Amino acid sequence: MKARLNYVMWRLAVALGLIEAPRMQPIRVPTERTDASRPRRR
């Protein structure tokens, strides 16, 4: 119950602009296209 209340209070503070939400970092997903475009090393 305490964790849920803490989460709700944090979300309320973010909505009111009192604190800034952490930014998400992009995650690279390897694809076959990037592997094919690179020259192969010997």
N, C-alpha and C positions, 0 to 999 in steps of 0.2 A: 504494500500500500504506500509506503514511504517513497519507494522508487518511482511509482506512478505519479505521485503528487509532485515530486521533484521534476519529473519530465514535463508535466503540464505547466509548472511554473517557469521552467526554462523556455518552453515554446511561447508562453505568454510574453516573456521578456523580449524574445526575438521579434515577435509580432509588433510589440510596442516600440521597437528600435532601441531598447536599453542596452542590448548586447548584440554583437554581430555573429551570425551563424558561421561555423567553419566552412571553408570552401572545399568543394570536392576536387580531388586530383584525378586527371584522366588516366585510364589504364589502357596501355597499348595491347592490342590483340594481334598476335602474329598471323599473317595470312600467307597463302602460297604465292600471291602476286609479288610481295616484297622479296621473297626468297628467289623468285625467278628473275627478277630485274637486276639482282646483284651479280657481278662477275664471280665466277668460282675461283677460289684460291687453290694453289697446288701445294 
